[in-house]
Amino acid sequence: MSYRTVLYAIDEDPLAECHIDHATRLARAFEGRLFGVSCHRPSPWPRDGAVAFIQGDPLTIELREAEEAADAREAVFLQRCHLAGLASADAIRDDTETVSAVCRQARFADLVVLPQPSPSGANPGERRRRVEAILQQSPRPVLMLPHSARFDVPGGPALVAWDGSPGAARAAAAALPLLRRARQIHLVQACNPRTDDGVAARPDLERAAAWLSSHGLDVRPALSASELPVGEALLSEGAAFGVQLFVMGAWGHRRLVERMLGGATRTMLDRMIAPVLFAH
């Protein structure tokens, strides 16, 4: 298993060059193809058409500006790919709504790379909504890149969050190409000593560690006894281990119980200190 095709979601991003450069390093590391998906509101008028009679129309101006901004984002993406020496990279313009476009194009990729929504960027609430929806609907795993840290293709420690759920198992499997490059794998199950039975959880944790070890990985299973919420406990463990990659299922609760993302996922989305691979 490898990431032979990597999709990068081109969006408004103050750290676009840093994030695109990471995507190019991933594509190079796995000898794969990188393509960017650019979404914008399309102008219904030809760029060189005779539209003088509506040039002052606010909607026309907005559409034209959106198209020009999309052109600029695509140009930056292609420029960074060229500077990285990627032999196979291109940008695809999808004129539908962003979430639908990314999730549709993800069907033709092995991995989706997405920047963490920055609270200081434009329209932070709308960008956060889009990111959450992509995490919920993407047919492929999503590697989210933090907006406030520098990072490289993981080669140091990684943390795999385990809770025995199908989402955790799928995330661990989806992350195998990256985990094979990690120096150590900390397989961590958060366990609240007030409410959880750590003894009962240990057998499944050990079996998960054995499965990962069968792939040639250096796996160190651990029950993290903490009364902190799960997301905070994982971040604390990750900081202690100096991890360069987190891996976790993108659901903390069943959809019927909680319509939005689970609590641990939201915490990681808000406060990530390293790239996080999500799968659901």
C-alpha positions as CSV (number, residue, x, y, z in Angstrom):
1,M,0.0,0.0,0.0
2,S,1.2,3.5,-0.9
3,Y,-0.1,7.0,-1.6
4,R,0.4,6.9,-5.4
5,T,-2.1,9.7,-5.9
6,V,-2.3,12.6,-3.5
7,L,-5.1,15.3,-3.6
8,Y,-4.4,18.7,-2.3
9,A,-7.4,21.0,-1.6
10,I,-6.4,24.4,-2.9
11,D,-8.1,27.0,-0.7
12,E,-7.6,30.5,0.8
13,D,-4.7,29.8,3.1
14,P,-2.2,32.3,4.6
15,L,0.4,29.5,4.8
16,A,-0.4,28.0,1.3
17,E,3.3,27.8,0.2
18,C,4.3,25.8,3.4
19,H,1.3,23.5,3.1
20,I,1.8,22.9,-0.7
21,D,5.5,22.2,-0.1
22,H,4.6,19.5,2.4
23,A,2.2,17.9,-0.1
24,T,4.9,17.9,-2.8
25,R,7.3,16.2,-0.3
26,L,4.7,13.5,0.3
27,A,4.2,12.9,-3.4
28,R,8.0,12.7,-3.9
29,A,8.4,10.4,-0.9
30,F,5.9,7.9,-2.3
31,E,6.8,8.5,-6.0
32,G,3.3,9.5,-6.6
33,R,1.2,12.1,-8.5
34,L,0.0,15.3,-6.8
35,F,-3.1,17.1,-8.1
36,G,-4.8,20.1,-6.6
37,V,-8.5,20.8,-6.6
38,S,-9.5,24.4,-7.0
39,C,-13.0,25.5,-6.2
40,H,-14.6,28.9,-6.8
41,R,-17.8,30.5,-7.9
42,P,-17.6,30.5,-11.7
43,S,-18.3,33.6,-13.7
44,P,-21.1,33.0,-16.2
45,W,-19.5,35.5,-18.6
46,P,-16.5,35.0,-20.9
47,R,-13.4,36.9,-19.6
48,D,-13.0,38.6,-23.0
49,G,-16.7,39.0,-23.8
50,A,-18.6,42.2,-24.4
51,V,-20.2,42.6,-21.0
52,A,-19.8,46.4,-20.6
53,F,-23.5,46.7,-19.9
54,I,-23.2,44.8,-16.6
55,Q,-19.7,45.6,-15.6
56,G,-21.0,47.6,-12.7
57,D,-23.2,44.8,-11.4
58,P,-22.1,43.7,-7.9
59,L,-22.7,40.0,-8.6
60,T,-20.6,40.1,-11.8
61,I,-17.8,41.9,-10.0
62,E,-17.9,39.3,-7.1
63,L,-17.8,36.4,-9.6
64,R,-15.0,37.9,-11.5
65,E,-13.0,38.5,-8.4
66,A,-13.6,34.9,-7.2
67,E,-12.4,33.6,-10.6
68,E,-9.2,35.8,-10.4
69,A,-8.5,34.6,-6.9
70,A,-8.9,31.0,-8.0
71,D,-6.5,31.7,-10.8
72,A,-3.9,33.1,-8.4
73,R,-4.2,30.1,-6.0
74,E,-3.8,27.7,-8.8
75,A,-0.7,29.6,-10.1
76,V,0.9,29.3,-6.6
77,F,0.1,25.6,-6.4
78,L,1.6,24.9,-9.8
79,Q,4.6,27.1,-9.1
80,R,5.5,25.2,-5.9
81,C,5.1,21.9,-7.6
82,H,7.5,23.0,-10.4
83,L,10.0,24.3,-7.8
84,A,9.8,20.9,-6.1
85,G,10.6,19.2,-9.3
86,L,7.5,17.1,-9.4
87,A,7.2,15.2,-12.6
88,S,3.5,14.6,-12.3
89,A,1.4,17.5,-10.9
90,D,-1.6,19.4,-12.1
91,A,-4.6,21.5,-11.0
92,I,-8.2,20.6,-11.5
93,R,-10.8,23.3,-11.5
94,D,-14.1,22.1,-10.1
95,D,-16.8,24.7,-10.2
96,T,-19.1,23.1,-7.7
97,E,-19.4,23.7,-4.0
98,T,-16.0,23.0,-2.2
99,V,-17.1,20.1,0.0
100,S,-18.7,18.2,-2.9
101,A,-15.8,18.9,-5.2
102,V,-13.1,17.7,-2.8
103,C,-15.0,14.6,-1.8
104,R,-15.9,13.8,-5.4
105,Q,-12.3,14.2,-6.6
106,A,-11.1,12.2,-3.6
107,R,-12.5,9.1,-5.1
108,F,-9.6,9.2,-7.5
109,A,-6.9,9.6,-4.9
110,D,-5.3,7.6,-2.1
111,L,-4.9,10.5,0.4
112,V,-6.4,14.0,0.8
113,V,-4.2,16.7,2.2
114,L,-6.0,19.7,3.8
115,P,-4.8,22.7,5.7
116,Q,-6.2,23.2,9.2
117,P,-8.6,26.2,9.1
118,S,-6.8,29.2,10.6
119,P,-8.9,31.4,13.0
120,S,-7.1,34.4,11.6
121,G,-7.8,33.7,7.9
122,A,-10.7,35.0,5.8
123,N,-14.2,33.6,6.8
124,P,-12.9,31.3,9.5
125,G,-16.4,30.0,10.4
126,E,-17.2,29.0,6.9
127,R,-13.8,27.4,6.3
128,R,-14.2,25.5,9.6
129,R,-17.6,24.2,8.4
130,R,-16.2,23.0,5.1
131,V,-13.3,21.2,6.8
132,E,-15.6,19.4,9.2
133,A,-17.9,18.4,6.3
134,I,-14.9,17.0,4.3
135,L,-13.8,15.0,7.4
136,Q,-17.2,13.5,7.7
137,Q,-17.8,12.8,4.0
138,S,-14.4,12.1,2.4
139,P,-14.1,8.6,0.9
140,R,-10.4,8.7,1.6
141,P,-8.2,9.4,4.6
142,V,-7.5,13.1,5.3
143,L,-4.1,14.4,6.4
144,M,-4.6,17.7,8.0
145,L,-1.7,20.1,8.3
146,P,-1.5,22.5,11.2
147,H,-1.5,26.3,10.6
148,S,0.9,27.1,13.4
149,A,3.8,24.7,13.1
150,R,6.6,23.5,10.7
151,F,6.7,19.9,9.8
152,D,8.2,17.4,7.3
153,V,7.3,14.0,6.1
154,P,7.1,12.1,9.4
155,G,10.3,10.2,10.3
156,G,10.2,10.6,14.1
157,P,7.7,9.2,16.6
158,A,4.0,8.9,15.7
159,L,0.9,8.5,17.9
160,V,-1.9,6.2,16.9
161,A,-5.1,6.8,18.9
162,W,-6.8,3.6,19.7
163,D,-10.3,3.0,21.2
164,G,-11.2,-0.3,19.6
165,S,-13.6,1.3,17.2
166,P,-13.9,0.6,13.5
167,G,-12.8,4.2,12.8
168,A,-9.6,3.8,14.8
169,A,-8.8,0.6,12.9
170,R,-9.5,2.2,9.5
171,A,-7.3,5.2,10.4
172,A,-4.4,3.0,11.5
173,A,-4.6,0.9,8.3
174,A,-4.9,4.1,6.1
175,A,-1.8,5.5,7.8
176,L,0.5,2.5,7.2
177,P,2.6,4.2,4.5
178,L,3.4,7.0,6.8
179,L,3.8,4.8,9.9
180,R,6.4,2.8,8.1
181,R,8.5,5.9,8.0
182,A,8.1,6.7,11.7
183,R,10.9,5.8,14.1
184,Q,8.4,4.7,16.8
185,I,4.7,4.1,17.0
186,H,3.0,5.0,20.3
187,L,-0.3,3.2,20.3
188,V,-2.3,5.0,22.9
189,Q,-5.7,4.4,24.4
190,A,-7.0,7.1,26.7
191,C,-8.5,5.6,29.8
192,N,-10.3,7.6,32.5
193,P,-9.6,5.9,35.8
194,R,-13.0,7.0,37.2
195,T,-15.1,5.5,34.4
196,D,-13.1,3.1,32.3
197,D,-11.9,-0.4,32.9
198,G,-8.3,-0.3,31.8
199,V,-7.8,-4.1,32.5
200,A,-10.6,-4.9,30.1
201,A,-9.2,-2.6,27.4
202,R,-5.7,-4.1,27.6
203,P,-6.2,-7.3,25.5
204,D,-7.6,-5.4,22.4
205,L,-4.8,-2.9,22.7
206,E,-2.2,-5.6,22.7
207,R,-3.8,-7.3,19.7
208,A,-3.8,-4.0,17.8
209,A,-0.1,-3.6,18.7
210,A,0.6,-7.1,17.4
211,W,-1.1,-6.3,14.2
212,L,0.8,-3.1,13.6
213,S,4.1,-4.9,14.6
214,S,3.4,-7.5,11.9
215,H,3.9,-4.7,9.4
216,G,7.5,-4.3,10.7
217,L,6.7,-1.3,12.9
218,D,8.3,-0.5,16.3
219,V,5.0,-0.3,18.3
220,R,4.7,0.7,22.0
221,P,1.2,0.2,23.4
222,A,0.1,2.3,26.4
223,L,-3.0,3.0,28.3
224,S,-3.1,6.7,29.2
225,A,-4.8,7.0,32.5
226,S,-6.1,10.6,32.7
227,E,-9.2,12.4,33.7
228,L,-8.7,14.9,30.9
229,P,-11.1,14.7,27.9
230,V,-9.7,12.3,25.3
231,G,-8.5,14.9,22.8
232,E,-6.6,16.7,25.5
233,A,-5.1,13.5,26.8
234,L,-3.9,12.6,23.4
235,L,-2.3,16.0,22.8
236,S,-0.6,15.7,26.2
237,E,0.8,12.3,25.3
238,G,1.9,13.5,21.9
239,A,3.8,16.5,23.3
240,A,5.5,14.2,25.8
241,F,6.7,11.8,23.1
242,G,7.5,14.6,20.6
243,V,5.4,13.0,17.9
244,Q,5.5,14.2,14.3
245,L,2.2,12.6,13.3
246,F,-1.1,11.8,15.0
247,V,-3.5,9.1,13.6
248,M,-7.1,8.8,14.7
249,G,-10.6,8.0,13.7
250,A,-12.7,11.1,12.9
251,W,-15.6,10.2,15.0
252,G,-15.9,10.5,18.8
253,H,-19.6,9.5,18.9
254,R,-22.1,7.9,16.7
255,R,-23.6,10.3,14.1
256,L,-27.1,9.8,15.5
257,V,-25.9,10.8,18.9
258,E,-23.8,13.8,17.8
259,R,-24.5,15.4,14.4
260,M,-21.1,17.2,14.3
261,L,-17.7,15.7,14.8
262,G,-16.9,13.9,18.1
263,G,-15.3,15.8,21.0
264,A,-11.8,14.3,20.5
265,T,-11.8,15.1,16.8
266,R,-12.9,18.7,17.5
267,T,-10.2,19.2,20.1
268,M,-7.5,17.9,17.7
269,L,-8.9,20.0,14.9
270,D,-8.6,23.1,17.1
271,R,-5.3,22.5,18.8
272,M,-3.2,20.2,16.6
273,I,0.5,20.4,17.2
274,A,1.5,18.1,14.3
275,P,-0.1,16.7,11.2
276,V,-3.1,14.5,11.9
277,L,-4.4,11.7,9.7
278,F,-8.1,11.3,10.1
279,A,-10.3,8.5,8.8
280,H,-13.9,7.5,9.6
